Amino acid sequence: MVFGVDSHPTTPAATRDPTEGHLIHARGLIKRFGDFTAVDGIDVDVRRGEAFGFLGPNGAGKSSTMRMIGCVSPPTAGVLQILGLDPGRDGPRIRAKLGVCPQLDNLDLELTVRENLTTYARFFGIPRRVARRRADELLDFVQLAERADSKVDPLSGGMRRRLTIARALVNEPEIVLLDEPTTGLDPQARHLVWERLFRLKQQGVTLVLTTHYMDEAEQLCDRLVVMDGGRIVAEGSPRALITSYSTREVVELRFTGDSQEVYAEKLAGVGERLEVLPDRILLYVADGDEALAEVQRRSLSPASVLVRRSSLEDVFLHLTGRTLVD
C-alpha cells in the first residue's frame, strides 16, 4: 500500500475527505490558557507510517500541541482529528491506540524491568499471558532482555529511556508520541534509541516527536514543522527546509584581536548572508572554496576556517533567532 496516494482517483477533488490518509489532522488549532495563547491557529497533517517532528524554542507551543494530540488537553478552538476520531468525544478510544513516551521517565522504581511493562499493560485490559509475551518481545527489541528481572533504580539513563519507549509500545499503538526522546543521554545511548525508533518506523509505526536536537530531527523525521510563538513558521522535510532557508555551505571564520564586527564590514557581499557572533563570523554561501578565495583576495587572514554543509540547526536559528527563551 502506498500512503498519501488517493485510492479512488475517479473521486472529484472537491468531494474527497481532507483527512484521508492522515492519522492526525488539525486545522486552525488553538490552545489558550487564560489570556495567553500557547498555540495560535496551526494546521498539521501527519500521514500513516511517517516520522513527524515539532521543533521550536521553549514556549513555542510544541508541548501544548502534543498534549492536545495525546487527548489530555482539550483544544480551545479549531479542528482536531486523531485516527479519524474527535478527541472531545472519543478520547478513551484514541488513547487506547496511542503510545506515549514523556520527556521525564516516570517508571516505577520498585518494580522490575519486566513488571513495569506487564503492570502498564493492565491499563489496556491486556491478558496477563499476552502482556508477559509482549514484554519479553519488547525488552528484546530495546536490548534490555538481560535486565528483565532487575529493578529499575540501578539502570542507567539510557536503559531507562529505552524501557520507557518499550512501555509506550505495550498496547501495540498506531501512533507513538515522543517528547524529547533522547534528552540527557550520552552519544552512544542516543544512537541506540535512534536505531530502535528507525526500526519502529520501518515496521509502519507512526512517530510524532519533539526534540531540541537538530541532528536528531534530521536523522528521524520525514517531515517536521518549526514553531515559534505558537505558530508554524516553516514546514517540510529536513532537506527541503535546508534548501529553502539556508545555503549549500557555511564558512565559519574566526579572527583574533579586534571585534568580529570590524572584519564583518570587510566581508560585505561575500555569500548570500553574513552573521556575526561574538567569537566568529558565519558566511552562508553556495561554494565554500570560492568564498574562501574571495576572503583571501580581500587580504583577510582568519585565525581559523571551517567549511561545512548547511544543517537544520542553521535553519532553526535563522527562523527562531539565537536569543535564549526561558
C-alpha positions as CSV (number, residue, x, y, z in Angstrom):
1,M,0.0,0.0,0.0
2,V,1.3,3.4,-0.9
3,F,0.3,6.0,1.6
4,G,-0.6,9.5,0.6
5,V,-1.9,8.4,-2.8
6,D,-5.7,8.6,-3.5
7,S,-7.0,5.1,-3.8
8,H,-10.1,6.5,-5.6
9,P,-8.7,8.5,-8.5
10,T,-12.2,9.0,-10.0
11,T,-13.5,10.8,-7.0
12,P,-13.6,14.6,-7.7
13,A,-11.1,16.5,-5.6
14,A,-13.8,18.7,-4.1
15,T,-15.6,15.7,-2.6
16,R,-12.6,13.9,-1.1
17,D,-12.2,13.7,2.6
18,P,-9.3,16.1,3.6
19,T,-8.3,13.7,6.4
20,E,-7.9,10.7,4.0
21,G,-4.5,9.1,4.6
22,H,-3.8,11.2,7.7
23,L,-3.7,9.8,11.2
24,I,-3.6,13.3,12.7
25,H,-5.5,16.2,11.1
26,A,-5.6,19.7,12.6
27,R,-6.9,23.0,11.1
28,G,-6.8,26.3,12.9
29,L,-5.9,24.6,16.1
30,I,-5.8,26.9,19.1
31,K,-4.9,26.4,22.7
32,R,-5.3,29.3,25.2
33,F,-4.5,29.4,28.9
34,G,-6.4,32.4,30.2
35,D,-5.2,35.4,28.2
36,F,-2.1,33.5,26.9
37,T,-2.3,31.8,23.5
38,A,0.1,28.9,23.5
39,V,-0.9,27.5,20.1
40,D,-2.2,30.1,17.6
41,G,-4.2,28.5,14.7
42,I,-1.9,25.9,13.3
43,D,-2.6,23.4,10.5
44,V,-1.0,19.9,10.8
45,D,-1.3,16.7,8.9
46,V,0.6,13.5,9.9
47,R,0.5,10.6,7.4
48,R,0.4,7.0,8.4
49,G,3.8,5.4,8.8
50,E,5.9,8.6,8.8
51,A,8.0,10.2,11.5
52,F,6.8,13.8,12.1
53,G,8.6,16.3,14.2
54,F,7.8,19.5,16.1
55,L,10.8,21.8,16.6
56,G,10.9,25.1,18.3
57,P,12.4,27.1,21.2
58,N,10.9,26.9,24.7
59,G,7.4,28.3,24.8
60,A,6.9,27.8,21.1
61,G,3.8,25.7,21.6
62,K,5.2,22.2,21.0
63,S,4.2,20.6,24.3
64,S,0.8,22.2,24.2
65,T,0.2,20.7,20.8
66,M,1.5,17.3,21.8
67,R,-0.9,17.3,24.8
68,M,-3.8,18.1,22.6
69,I,-2.8,15.2,20.2
70,G,-2.5,13.0,23.2
71,C,-6.0,13.8,24.3
72,V,-5.0,15.1,27.7
73,S,-5.7,18.8,27.0
74,P,-8.7,19.9,25.0
75,P,-8.3,22.4,22.2
76,T,-9.7,25.9,22.8
77,A,-10.7,26.2,19.1
78,G,-10.2,24.7,15.7
79,V,-10.5,21.2,14.2
80,L,-8.5,18.2,15.5
81,Q,-9.0,14.6,14.5
82,I,-6.8,11.7,15.6
83,L,-7.2,8.4,13.8
84,G,-10.4,9.8,12.3
85,L,-11.9,10.4,15.7
86,D,-12.8,13.5,17.7
87,P,-10.7,13.8,20.9
88,G,-13.6,15.6,22.7
89,R,-15.9,12.6,22.2
90,D,-13.6,9.7,21.7
91,G,-10.7,10.4,24.0
92,P,-10.5,7.0,25.6
93,R,-10.7,5.2,22.2
94,I,-7.9,7.3,20.9
95,R,-5.7,7.0,23.9
96,A,-6.1,3.2,23.7
97,K,-4.3,3.4,20.3
98,L,-1.6,5.8,21.4
99,G,1.8,5.1,22.9
100,V,3.3,8.0,24.9
101,C,6.9,8.5,25.9
102,P,7.0,11.5,28.2
103,Q,10.0,13.8,28.5
104,L,10.8,12.7,32.0
105,D,10.8,9.0,32.7
106,N,8.0,8.0,35.2
107,L,8.9,4.4,35.7
108,D,8.1,2.6,38.9
109,L,11.4,2.2,40.6
110,E,10.1,-0.6,43.0
111,L,9.1,-2.9,40.2
112,T,11.4,-4.9,37.9
113,V,12.0,-4.0,34.3
114,R,9.5,-6.7,33.1
115,E,6.9,-5.7,35.7
116,N,7.0,-2.1,34.5
117,L,5.7,-3.4,31.2
118,T,3.2,-6.0,32.4
119,T,1.7,-3.8,35.0
120,Y,1.3,-1.0,32.5
121,A,-0.4,-3.5,30.1
122,R,-3.2,-3.9,32.6
123,F,-4.4,-0.4,31.9
124,F,-5.3,-1.6,28.4
125,G,-7.0,-4.8,29.5
126,I,-4.3,-6.9,28.0
127,P,-4.4,-10.5,29.4
128,R,-1.5,-11.4,31.7
129,R,-0.2,-14.1,29.4
130,V,-0.2,-11.8,26.4
131,A,1.3,-9.0,28.4
132,R,4.2,-11.2,29.5
133,R,4.9,-12.3,25.9
134,R,4.8,-8.7,24.6
135,A,7.0,-7.6,27.5
136,D,9.7,-10.2,26.6
137,E,9.5,-9.2,22.9
138,L,9.8,-5.5,23.7
139,L,12.7,-6.0,26.1
140,D,14.5,-7.9,23.4
141,F,13.6,-5.1,20.9
142,V,15.2,-2.4,23.1
143,Q,18.1,-4.6,24.1
144,L,17.1,-5.0,27.8
145,A,16.2,-8.7,27.9
146,E,19.2,-9.5,30.2
147,R,17.9,-6.9,32.7
148,A,14.3,-8.2,32.7
149,D,14.4,-9.2,36.4
150,S,16.4,-6.2,37.6
151,K,14.9,-3.3,39.5
152,V,14.7,0.0,37.6
153,D,16.6,2.1,40.2
154,P,20.1,0.9,39.2
155,L,19.5,1.3,35.5
156,S,21.5,3.9,33.5
157,G,19.7,6.9,31.9
158,G,19.9,5.3,28.5
159,M,18.4,2.0,29.8
160,R,15.6,3.8,31.5
161,R,14.8,5.7,28.3
162,R,14.7,2.5,26.3
163,L,12.4,0.9,28.9
164,T,10.1,3.9,28.7
165,I,9.9,3.6,24.9
166,A,9.2,-0.2,25.3
167,R,6.4,0.6,27.8
168,A,4.9,3.0,25.2
169,L,4.6,0.1,22.8
170,V,2.9,-2.4,25.1
171,N,-0.6,-1.7,23.6
172,E,0.7,-2.0,20.0
173,P,-0.1,1.6,19.3
174,E,-0.8,3.1,15.8
175,I,0.9,6.4,16.9
176,V,3.8,6.9,19.3
177,L,4.2,10.3,20.8
178,L,7.8,11.0,21.9
179,D,8.6,14.2,23.9
180,E,12.4,14.8,23.8
181,P,13.2,11.1,23.4
182,T,16.9,11.4,24.0
183,T,17.4,14.4,26.3
184,G,20.2,13.8,28.7
185,L,21.6,10.7,27.0
186,D,25.2,10.2,26.1
187,P,26.0,9.8,22.4
188,Q,26.1,6.0,22.4
189,A,22.7,5.8,24.1
190,R,21.2,8.4,21.8
191,H,22.3,6.5,18.7
192,L,20.8,3.2,20.1
193,V,17.5,4.9,20.7
194,W,17.6,6.4,17.2
195,E,18.2,3.0,15.7
196,R,15.3,1.5,17.7
197,L,12.9,4.3,16.6
198,F,14.0,3.9,13.0
199,R,13.2,0.2,13.1
200,L,9.7,1.1,14.5
201,K,9.1,3.4,11.5
202,Q,10.2,0.6,9.2
203,Q,7.5,-1.6,10.8
204,G,4.9,1.0,9.9
205,V,4.5,2.7,13.3
206,T,3.7,6.4,13.0
207,L,6.1,8.6,15.2
208,V,5.4,12.1,16.4
209,L,8.2,13.7,18.3
210,T,9.5,16.9,19.8
211,T,13.2,17.5,20.1
212,H,15.8,20.1,20.7
213,Y,18.5,18.2,18.9
214,M,18.7,19.2,15.2
215,D,20.7,16.2,14.3
216,E,18.0,14.0,15.8
217,A,15.4,15.7,13.7
218,E,17.5,15.2,10.6
219,Q,18.1,11.5,11.5
220,L,14.5,10.6,12.4
221,C,12.0,12.9,10.8
222,D,10.5,12.5,7.3
223,R,8.7,15.9,7.8
224,L,8.7,18.5,10.5
225,V,7.3,21.9,11.4
226,V,9.3,24.7,13.1
227,M,7.1,26.5,15.6
228,D,7.7,29.9,17.2
229,G,5.4,32.0,19.3
230,G,2.6,29.4,18.9
231,R,2.7,29.4,15.1
232,I,4.2,27.3,12.4
233,V,6.9,29.3,10.6
234,A,8.2,26.6,8.3
235,E,7.2,23.0,7.2
236,G,8.8,20.3,5.1
237,S,11.4,17.6,5.1
238,P,14.8,18.4,6.7
239,R,16.5,18.6,3.3
240,A,13.7,20.8,1.8
241,L,13.9,23.2,4.8
242,I,17.7,23.5,4.4
243,T,17.3,24.2,0.7
244,S,14.6,26.8,1.3
245,Y,16.1,28.7,4.3
246,S,19.8,28.3,4.1
247,T,22.6,27.9,1.6
248,R,24.5,24.8,0.4
249,E,27.5,25.6,2.6
250,V,28.5,27.7,5.6
251,V,32.0,29.2,6.1
252,E,33.0,29.8,9.7
253,L,35.7,32.4,10.2
254,R,37.4,33.3,13.5
255,F,39.5,36.4,13.7
256,T,41.8,37.4,16.6
257,G,42.4,40.8,18.0
258,D,39.7,43.3,17.2
259,S,36.0,42.5,17.4
260,Q,34.5,40.4,14.7
261,E,32.4,43.4,13.6
262,V,35.5,45.0,12.2
263,Y,36.1,42.1,9.9
264,A,32.4,41.8,9.0
265,E,32.4,45.1,7.3
266,K,35.3,43.9,5.1
267,L,33.4,40.8,4.2
268,A,30.3,42.6,2.9
269,G,28.9,41.0,-0.2
270,V,30.6,37.6,0.2
271,G,27.9,35.0,0.0
272,E,24.2,35.3,0.4
273,R,24.1,36.2,4.0
274,L,26.5,37.0,6.8
275,E,26.0,36.6,10.6
276,V,28.3,38.0,13.2
277,L,28.7,36.1,16.5
278,P,30.8,37.0,19.5
279,D,33.6,34.6,18.5
280,R,33.2,34.1,14.8
281,I,31.6,35.1,11.5
282,L,29.3,32.9,9.5
283,L,29.2,33.2,5.8
284,Y,26.2,31.5,4.1
285,V,27.4,30.6,0.6
286,A,26.8,28.3,-2.4
287,D,30.5,27.4,-2.7
288,G,32.8,27.5,0.3
289,D,36.0,27.2,-1.6
290,E,35.1,30.2,-3.8
291,A,34.1,32.2,-0.7
292,L,37.4,31.5,0.9
293,A,39.2,32.6,-2.3
294,E,37.3,35.9,-2.1
295,V,38.3,36.3,1.5
296,Q,42.0,35.9,0.5
297,R,41.6,38.4,-2.3
298,R,40.4,40.9,0.3
299,S,43.7,40.3,2.2
300,L,42.0,38.9,5.2
301,S,43.7,36.2,7.3
302,P,41.4,34.5,9.8
303,A,42.9,32.6,12.6
304,S,40.8,29.5,11.8
305,V,38.5,28.5,9.0
306,L,35.8,25.8,8.8
307,V,33.8,25.0,5.7
308,R,30.7,22.8,6.3
309,R,27.4,21.8,4.9
310,S,24.4,23.8,6.0
311,S,22.4,22.0,8.7
312,L,18.9,22.0,10.1
313,E,20.3,23.9,13.1
314,D,21.2,26.8,10.7
315,V,17.6,26.8,9.6
316,F,16.3,26.7,13.1
317,L,18.4,29.6,14.4
318,H,17.6,31.6,11.3
319,L,13.9,31.2,11.8
320,T,13.7,31.4,15.6
321,G,16.7,33.6,16.5
322,R,19.6,32.9,18.8
323,T,18.2,34.7,21.9
324,L,17.6,32.2,24.8
325,V,14.0,31.8,25.6
326,D,13.1,30.6,29.2
